[in-house]
C-alpha cells in the first residue's frame, strides 16, 4: 500500500478538512471524539443521541453520510479509501460517533443485499439521514457464541408473523427505532436452516427493553422481550428459513467494522500524554522504564493493527470483500483495549479507580478498565475469533458439531 495520498485522494482530504473546519470544532491535541456505542450515564445519553442525530443530518445534507453506499440509496459511490480518509479526518474533530455504527455499517448493507425494493426505499434513506436508529437482535441467553441455537420463535399467521422470545446484550436497543432480528421459524429443520430474518418495530407495545446496568455504571446493553409482536411478512428480509445466510452478511460486516475500528491502535496518544503528565516518584510516570516498555509494546501492537487495517482496506479498494482478517483484527484490538486499560491503571495507581468528574481525565481510564472485559464479548468472543482464524486462515479442521444436521427440536439442551 502506498501511504501517500494520490492526487485525487489529496484533493478529497482537503475538501473534507475544509468542510469540517466550517462545521465542527477541532479537538485539542491528544483528545478523541465522543464515542457512545456501549452507553454513557443515563442523564447524558439522551443529549448525546440528539447531538448524534443533528450531526448525522448535517453529514447527510452535505453528502457525507455513508459515502460508500450506492447513489441510488443516498450515498455517493465513493471508494473505500475516500471513506477511510473521511473517518480519519473526523477523528480530529469534536463530533459524536457510535450511535449509527450498527445501522450504517452492518444493517444497511444487509438490507441492500437481501432486502426487497420496498424495504430499501422505506428504510435506507431514513437510516442514512439519521432520523431512525437501528439495533441488531442476535444473541440470546442460551445462544451467544452459537447464535444458530436461538430459540426466539416467529410463527406465520396469515400475512403476519407472531414473534415471541428474548434477546440479550443488544447495544442501544433503548434508544433505537428499528431492529434487525433473526428468529426460529422451523423447529423441524437443522438449527442453521430453520431461521428467518425480520425487521421489527422497537416501539411496538409487545417489545419490552430492559437496560443492563454494567460495572462502570452505564447501561448501553439491553435485554429485549417480545410478546406476541406482529410483524407483517413485508418486513421479512430474505427468504423464509434462509435467515442464517442473511445473518452472515451482517456478522461479516460487524467483525470487520469492529476490527478496523480498532485499527488506529485505540487510545494510544491519550495514554502517552497520561504518562507524561502524571507525577510519580519525584518525576512523571513516563520516566519509569517499566512504564515506557509497556507503552512501547502497546504502540507496536497498535501500529501492527493499523497496518493490517490498511492491508484490508487495500483489498477492498481492489474489489475484494471483508474476510477472516476482520476476525484477527477484532481479536487483537480487544486484547489491546485491555492492555491499554491495565497500563493506565499502573500509571495512575490508586487514582485509577476514580470515576468522578474530578478524577484524572474525568474518569476515562477507570471507565476503560471496567469496560474492557465486555469488548472481548461484543461482536463475537475471543474464542470464536480464534476458531475462525484457525479454520479459515490456518486451515485447521472444524470442531465436531454433533447437532448440525439434526432437527432443532431434537437437539440436546444444556
C-alpha positions as CSV (number, residue, x, y, z in Angstrom):
1,X,0.0,0.0,0.0
2,X,1.2,3.5,-0.9
3,X,0.9,5.6,2.3
4,X,1.0,8.8,0.4
5,X,-2.3,10.2,-0.9
6,X,-2.8,10.1,-4.6
7,X,-3.5,13.5,-6.2
8,X,-7.2,12.6,-6.2
9,X,-7.2,11.5,-2.5
10,X,-5.2,14.6,-1.5
11,X,-7.9,16.8,-3.1
12,X,-10.6,14.8,-1.3
13,X,-8.8,15.2,2.0
14,X,-8.6,18.9,1.5
15,X,-12.3,19.1,0.7
16,X,-13.2,17.1,3.8
17,X,-10.9,19.1,6.0
18,X,-12.3,22.4,4.8
19,X,-15.9,21.2,5.4
20,X,-15.0,20.0,8.9
21,X,-13.3,23.3,9.7
22,X,-16.5,25.1,8.7
23,X,-18.9,22.7,10.5
24,X,-17.2,21.3,13.6
25,X,-14.7,22.2,16.3
26,X,-11.2,20.7,16.3
27,X,-10.2,18.7,19.3
28,X,-7.2,19.6,21.4
29,X,-4.2,17.5,20.6
30,X,-4.4,14.1,22.1
31,X,-8.1,14.0,22.7
32,X,-10.5,11.8,20.8
33,X,-14.1,12.4,19.6
34,X,-17.0,11.5,21.8
35,X,-18.0,7.9,21.3
36,X,-21.1,6.2,22.7
37,X,-21.6,2.6,21.5
38,X,-21.7,1.0,24.9
39,X,-23.5,3.8,26.6
40,X,-23.0,6.8,28.8
41,X,-24.6,7.7,32.1
42,X,-28.4,7.9,31.7
43,X,-28.6,11.7,32.3
44,X,-26.1,12.3,29.5
45,X,-27.3,9.8,26.9
46,X,-30.4,11.5,25.7
47,X,-28.5,14.6,24.9
48,X,-25.8,12.6,23.2
49,X,-28.3,10.8,21.0
50,X,-29.9,14.1,20.0
51,X,-26.4,15.5,19.2
52,X,-25.7,12.5,17.1
53,X,-28.9,12.9,15.2
54,X,-28.1,16.5,14.4
55,X,-24.6,15.6,13.3
56,X,-25.8,12.8,11.1
57,X,-28.3,15.1,9.4
58,X,-25.6,17.6,8.8
59,X,-23.4,14.9,7.2
60,X,-26.4,13.7,5.1
61,X,-27.2,17.2,3.8
62,X,-23.5,17.6,2.8
63,X,-23.5,14.2,1.0
64,X,-21.0,12.8,3.6
65,X,-23.1,10.1,5.2
66,X,-22.1,6.5,4.4
67,X,-20.4,7.7,1.3
68,X,-19.6,4.2,0.0
69,X,-23.3,3.4,-0.3
70,X,-24.6,3.5,-3.9
71,X,-26.0,6.8,-5.1
72,X,-29.5,5.3,-5.5
73,X,-29.6,4.9,-1.7
74,X,-28.2,8.3,-0.9
75,X,-24.5,7.5,-0.9
76,X,-22.0,8.8,-3.4
77,X,-20.4,5.5,-4.7
78,X,-17.2,6.7,-3.0
79,X,-14.2,4.5,-2.8
80,X,-13.2,2.7,0.5
81,X,-10.1,5.0,0.5
82,X,-12.3,8.1,0.5
83,X,-14.4,6.7,3.3
84,X,-11.2,6.0,5.3
85,X,-9.9,9.5,4.7
86,X,-13.3,11.0,5.9
87,X,-13.2,8.9,9.1
88,X,-9.5,9.7,9.6
89,X,-10.1,13.4,9.3
90,X,-13.3,13.4,11.5
91,X,-11.2,11.8,14.3
92,X,-9.5,15.1,14.8
93,X,-12.8,17.0,15.5
94,X,-15.3,17.1,18.4
95,X,-18.1,15.2,16.7
96,X,-20.2,12.3,18.2
97,X,-19.7,8.7,16.9
98,X,-21.1,5.3,17.6
99,X,-24.9,5.7,17.5
100,X,-25.2,4.9,13.8
101,X,-22.3,2.3,13.6
102,X,-24.7,-0.7,13.7
103,X,-27.3,0.7,11.3
104,X,-25.0,2.2,8.6
105,X,-22.1,-0.3,8.9
106,X,-24.0,-3.6,9.4
107,X,-27.7,-3.5,8.8
108,X,-27.8,-1.1,5.9
109,X,-25.5,-3.3,3.8
110,X,-27.6,-6.3,4.8
111,X,-30.8,-4.7,3.6
112,X,-29.1,-3.7,0.4
113,X,-28.0,-7.3,-0.2
114,X,-31.1,-9.2,0.9
115,X,-34.0,-6.7,1.2
116,X,-36.8,-6.0,-1.2
117,X,-37.0,-2.8,-3.2
118,X,-39.8,-1.6,-1.0
119,X,-37.6,-2.2,2.1
120,X,-34.7,-0.4,0.6
121,X,-36.9,2.6,-0.3
122,X,-38.6,2.8,3.1
123,X,-35.7,2.2,5.5
124,X,-32.4,3.1,3.9
125,X,-32.9,6.9,3.4
126,X,-34.1,7.5,7.0
127,X,-31.2,5.4,8.3
128,X,-28.8,7.5,6.3
129,X,-30.2,10.9,7.3
130,X,-30.2,9.7,11.0
131,X,-33.9,10.1,11.8
132,X,-34.2,6.4,12.6
133,X,-31.7,4.4,14.6
134,X,-31.2,0.7,14.4
135,X,-30.1,-2.2,16.6
136,X,-29.1,-5.8,15.9
137,X,-31.1,-8.5,17.7
138,X,-29.0,-11.7,17.5
139,X,-27.7,-13.1,20.9
140,X,-29.9,-14.8,23.4
141,X,-29.4,-16.2,26.9
142,X,-28.8,-19.7,25.5
143,X,-27.4,-18.6,22.1
144,X,-24.4,-16.3,22.5
145,X,-21.4,-17.6,20.7
146,X,-23.5,-20.3,19.0
147,X,-26.1,-17.8,17.6
148,X,-27.7,-20.5,15.5
149,X,-29.1,-22.1,18.7
150,X,-31.5,-19.3,19.1
151,X,-35.0,-20.0,20.5
152,X,-36.9,-16.8,19.8
153,X,-39.7,-18.0,17.5
154,X,-41.8,-16.5,14.8
155,X,-45.0,-18.3,13.6
156,X,-46.8,-17.4,10.4
157,X,-50.5,-16.3,10.8
158,X,-52.0,-15.1,7.6
159,X,-49.7,-12.4,6.2
160,X,-48.2,-11.7,9.6
161,X,-45.6,-13.3,11.8
162,X,-46.1,-13.6,15.6
163,X,-42.9,-13.1,17.4
164,X,-42.1,-14.4,20.9
165,X,-38.9,-14.7,22.8
166,X,-35.9,-12.9,24.3
167,X,-32.7,-11.3,23.1
168,X,-29.8,-10.1,25.2
169,X,-26.7,-7.8,25.0
170,X,-28.5,-5.7,22.4
171,X,-26.5,-2.5,22.1
172,X,-28.5,0.7,22.1
173,X,-32.0,-1.0,22.0
174,X,-33.3,1.5,24.5
175,X,-32.9,4.4,22.0
176,X,-33.5,2.6,18.7
177,X,-36.5,2.8,16.4
178,X,-36.0,-0.4,14.4
179,X,-34.2,-3.7,14.9
180,X,-33.0,-6.5,12.6
181,X,-33.9,-9.8,14.3
182,X,-33.4,-13.5,13.5
183,X,-35.9,-16.0,14.8
184,X,-36.7,-19.7,14.7
185,X,-39.4,-20.4,12.0
186,X,-39.0,-24.1,11.5
187,X,-38.0,-26.2,14.6
188,X,-38.1,-29.4,12.5
189,X,-35.1,-28.1,10.3
190,X,-31.5,-28.3,11.5
191,X,-30.6,-25.2,13.5
192,X,-28.9,-23.2,10.7
193,X,-31.7,-23.9,8.2
194,X,-34.8,-23.0,10.2
195,X,-34.1,-19.3,10.9
196,X,-35.7,-16.3,9.2
197,X,-34.7,-12.6,9.4
198,X,-37.2,-9.8,10.1
199,X,-37.4,-6.0,10.7
200,X,-39.0,-5.3,14.0
201,X,-40.5,-2.0,15.2
202,X,-38.8,-1.3,18.6
203,X,-41.8,0.9,19.6
204,X,-44.3,-1.9,19.2
205,X,-46.2,-2.4,22.5
206,X,-45.2,-6.1,22.6
207,X,-41.5,-5.1,22.7
208,X,-40.0,-4.5,26.2
209,X,-36.5,-3.2,26.6
210,X,-34.7,-3.6,29.9
211,X,-31.3,-1.9,30.2
212,X,-28.5,-4.0,31.7
213,X,-26.5,-1.9,34.3
214,X,-22.8,-2.5,33.7
215,X,-20.0,-2.4,36.3
216,X,-19.0,1.1,35.1
217,X,-22.5,2.4,35.8
218,X,-23.5,2.7,32.2
219,X,-26.4,0.8,30.6
220,X,-25.6,0.5,26.9
221,X,-26.5,-3.2,26.6
222,X,-30.1,-4.4,27.0
223,X,-32.2,-7.5,27.2
224,X,-35.3,-7.3,25.0
225,X,-38.5,-9.3,25.4
226,X,-41.0,-9.9,22.6
227,X,-44.6,-10.9,23.5
228,X,-46.9,-11.6,20.5
229,X,-45.3,-8.9,18.4
230,X,-47.0,-8.9,15.0
231,X,-44.6,-8.4,12.0
232,X,-46.0,-8.0,8.5
233,X,-44.5,-10.5,6.0
234,X,-43.4,-7.4,4.0
235,X,-40.8,-6.8,6.8
236,X,-39.3,-10.2,6.3
237,X,-35.7,-9.9,5.0
238,X,-34.7,-12.7,2.6
239,X,-36.5,-16.0,2.1
240,X,-38.2,-18.0,4.8
241,X,-35.7,-20.2,6.7
242,X,-32.8,-18.6,4.9
243,X,-32.1,-16.2,7.7
244,X,-28.7,-17.6,8.5
245,X,-27.3,-16.5,5.2
246,X,-28.7,-13.0,5.9
247,X,-27.2,-13.1,9.3
248,X,-23.7,-14.0,8.0
249,X,-23.8,-10.8,5.8
250,X,-24.4,-8.8,9.0
251,X,-21.8,-10.7,11.0
252,X,-19.1,-10.3,8.4
253,X,-19.7,-6.5,8.3
254,X,-19.8,-6.4,12.1
255,X,-16.5,-8.0,12.7
256,X,-14.8,-6.1,10.0
257,X,-16.2,-2.8,11.4
258,X,-15.1,-3.6,15.0
259,X,-11.7,-4.8,13.8
260,X,-11.0,-1.8,11.6
261,X,-12.4,0.5,14.2
262,X,-9.6,-0.6,16.4
263,X,-7.1,-0.3,13.5
264,X,-5.9,3.0,14.7
265,X,-4.5,1.4,17.8
266,X,-7.1,2.7,20.2
267,X,-6.4,5.4,22.7
268,X,-2.6,5.4,22.3
269,X,-1.9,9.1,22.3
270,X,-4.0,9.9,25.3
271,X,-2.2,7.1,27.2
272,X,1.2,8.6,26.3
273,X,0.0,12.0,27.4
274,X,-1.3,10.5,30.6
275,X,2.2,9.0,31.3
276,X,3.8,12.3,30.6
277,X,1.7,14.4,32.9
278,X,1.1,12.0,35.8
279,X,3.5,12.7,38.7
280,X,5.3,9.6,40.1
281,X,8.4,9.1,42.3
282,X,9.6,12.7,42.1
283,X,9.1,12.8,38.3
284,X,6.4,11.6,35.9
285,X,5.3,8.1,35.0
286,X,7.0,8.3,31.6
287,X,10.3,8.4,33.4
288,X,9.7,4.8,34.6
289,X,11.5,2.3,32.3
290,X,8.8,-0.3,33.0
291,X,6.0,2.0,32.0
292,X,7.9,3.1,28.9
293,X,8.3,-0.6,28.0
294,X,4.6,-1.2,28.3
295,X,3.9,1.9,26.2
296,X,6.3,0.6,23.5
297,X,4.6,-2.8,23.5
298,X,1.2,-1.1,23.1
299,X,2.5,1.1,20.4
300,X,3.9,-1.8,18.4
301,X,0.6,-3.7,18.7
302,X,-1.4,-0.7,17.7
303,X,0.9,0.0,14.8
304,X,0.6,-3.6,13.5
305,X,-3.1,-3.4,13.9
306,X,-3.2,-0.2,11.9
307,X,-1.1,-1.7,9.1
308,X,-3.3,-4.8,9.0
309,X,-6.3,-2.4,8.7
310,X,-4.5,-0.7,5.7
311,X,-4.0,-4.1,4.1
312,X,-7.7,-4.9,4.5
313,X,-8.6,-1.5,3.1
314,X,-6.3,-2.2,0.0
315,X,-8.0,-5.5,-0.5
316,X,-11.5,-3.9,-0.5
317,X,-10.3,-1.0,-2.7
318,X,-9.3,-3.6,-5.3
319,X,-12.8,-5.1,-5.3
320,X,-12.4,-7.7,-2.5
321,X,-14.7,-8.3,0.4
322,X,-14.1,-8.4,4.1
323,X,-12.6,-11.7,5.1
324,X,-11.2,-13.5,8.1
325,X,-8.7,-10.7,8.7
326,X,-11.6,-8.8,10.3
327,X,-11.7,-11.6,13.0
328,X,-7.9,-11.4,13.5
329,X,-8.1,-7.6,13.9
330,X,-11.1,-7.9,16.3
331,X,-9.1,-10.3,18.4
332,X,-6.0,-8.1,18.6
333,X,-8.0,-4.9,19.1
334,X,-9.8,-6.3,22.1
335,X,-6.6,-7.6,23.7
336,X,-5.1,-4.1,23.1
337,X,-8.0,-2.4,24.8
338,X,-7.4,-4.4,27.9
339,X,-3.6,-3.8,27.7
340,X,-4.2,0.0,27.5
341,X,-6.6,0.0,30.4
342,X,-4.1,-2.0,32.6
343,X,-1.2,0.3,31.7
344,X,-3.3,3.3,32.6
345,X,-4.1,1.7,35.9
346,X,-0.4,1.2,36.6
347,X,0.3,4.9,35.7
348,X,-2.4,6.3,37.9
349,X,-2.1,3.9,40.9
350,X,-4.9,4.3,43.4
351,X,-6.4,7.2,41.3
352,X,-7.2,4.7,38.6
353,X,-10.4,3.6,40.4
354,X,-12.0,7.1,40.4
355,X,-14.9,7.6,38.1
356,X,-16.0,11.1,39.1
357,X,-15.6,14.3,37.0
358,X,-12.7,15.4,39.1
359,X,-10.8,12.1,38.5
360,X,-7.9,12.1,36.1
361,X,-9.2,12.8,32.6
362,X,-12.7,12.8,34.1
363,X,-12.7,9.1,35.0
364,X,-11.9,8.0,31.4
365,X,-9.3,5.4,32.5
366,X,-11.4,3.8,35.2
367,X,-14.2,3.5,32.7
368,X,-11.9,2.0,30.2
369,X,-10.7,-0.6,32.7
370,X,-14.2,-1.6,33.7
371,X,-15.4,-1.6,30.0
372,X,-12.6,-3.7,28.6
373,X,-14.0,-7.2,29.6
374,X,-17.2,-6.5,27.7
375,X,-15.3,-5.6,24.5
376,X,-14.0,-9.2,24.5
377,X,-17.6,-10.4,24.1
378,X,-19.1,-7.8,21.7
379,X,-19.2,-8.9,18.1
380,X,-18.1,-12.5,19.0
381,X,-15.9,-13.8,21.8
382,X,-12.2,-14.2,21.6
383,X,-12.7,-17.9,21.4
384,X,-14.9,-17.6,18.4
385,X,-12.4,-15.4,16.7
386,X,-9.7,-17.9,17.3
387,X,-11.9,-20.6,15.8
388,X,-12.5,-18.6,12.7
389,X,-8.8,-17.8,12.3
390,X,-7.9,-21.5,12.9
391,X,-10.3,-22.7,10.3
392,X,-10.3,-20.0,7.6
393,X,-6.7,-18.8,7.9
394,X,-4.6,-21.7,9.2
395,X,-6.8,-24.4,7.5
396,X,-7.3,-26.4,10.7
397,X,-10.3,-28.8,10.9
398,X,-13.5,-27.6,12.3
399,X,-14.6,-28.7,15.7
400,X,-17.2,-31.5,15.6
401,X,-20.8,-30.3,15.6
402,X,-23.0,-33.3,16.5
403,X,-26.2,-31.2,16.3
404,X,-25.6,-29.6,13.0
405,X,-27.8,-31.8,10.8
406,X,-30.4,-33.0,13.3
407,X,-33.8,-31.2,13.7
408,X,-33.6,-28.3,16.1
409,X,-36.4,-29.7,18.2
410,X,-34.3,-32.9,18.8
411,X,-31.1,-31.2,19.9
412,X,-29.6,-31.9,23.4
413,X,-30.0,-28.8,25.5
414,X,-27.6,-27.9,28.3
